[in-house]
Amino acid sequence: MIKIFCKSFPPELGGDGIVAERYLEYGERDALVFTVGNQKDTDRVRYLSESYDRNYVKKARDHICDGDFVWCHSTRLAIDLHRYMDRDDFITVHGLWGLIPRSSDSWFKYQRNRVAEYLFFKFMCKSNVTVVSPYSKRKLDGFVDPFYVPNGVDFSGFKNFKKDKKAVYLGRHHPQKDIGFVTEISKYLVSKGYRVHIGGKTNKYSLQDTWDSIDGLSYGYLDQDEKNRWLRGSKFLIQPSKWEGFPLTLLESLKYKCIPIIRDYSELSSIDLSKYFIFIDKENYKEKIEKAFEINHDFNELEKLLKSKYNWKKIIERYDKLFKKND
């Protein structure tokens, strides 16, 4: 039995919860997930608290017994639970905080997390570590010897669907996502005859006044079916975050032949899918997107990669092989 601890679980957003959900679907071993939310418990999922707080951590610790196989998602969770974890247990890092240089919304929070991550991986971590991005692997190589296991996508082959002059942003409205730059790119695409939708729930970081002034641009929350419709019909996904791990949205968009427009966060230019990304920054995004209008991608190679390497079933098989090595 694997006891999986994560800070989100579908339908809530979060790559950690999606990996846990896919393990329940494809994994070889029996597993029980302990997560955050206000849903009703099921046979395989336990909701310990409505949010990630001390109450969750206390209950999580109470559920770990000597000899349990623990799989912990996120550095924060690993720091809170590491005293209850052994060398045969696993931590999956979906993104690093302090080890990644960035401007933070909160200077104190950034410095605190930076010190905590450094101390944890340098001196305290004794469990196995997996990472979802090449950047995280390189940054942690000096502290631990992490296994690189990317995120995946449910994919059995491309289907025929019509592509329109459309583009979409999918994600929350937050400084990390650089909503101002999302707006600049959207405005440029609209000027080229594209319809653009900015997904996500509006909040204090949203730019509704600007968006309302742009003909051809819409915005608002999309449920899963609406997201899929936009990805099926769009040529581009707009996702120029300031920092990320390996966002699942990128793989979901490629599943629909929707090309992501991104910054090179987490060194994704080094992976075999990179030819299907448009890497931009604020100085060259118009030029890069203009060139992308003329590119005819060979999607046969992409189809092979998504089927053979990035399919969720294959990804979970890789986790199971790692688990067996440490039995």
Buried (B, 14 or more C-beta within 10 A) or exposed (E): EBBBBBBBBBEEBBBBBBBBBBBBEBBBEEBBBBBBBEEEEEEEBBBBBEEBEEEBBEBBEEBBEEEBBBBBBBBBBBBBBBEBBBEBBBBBBBBBBBBBEBEBEEEEEBEEBBEBBEEBBEEEBBBBBBBBBBBBBBBBEEBBEBBBBBBBBBBEEBEEEEEEBBBBBBBBBBBBBBBEBBBBBBBBBBEEEBBBBBBBEBEEBBBEEBBEEBEBBEBBEBEEEBBBBBBBBBBBBBBBBBBBBBBBBBBBBBBBBBBBBBBBBBBBBEBEBEEBBBBBEEEEBBEBBEEBEEEEEEEEEBBEBBBEBBBBBBBBBBBBEBBEEEE
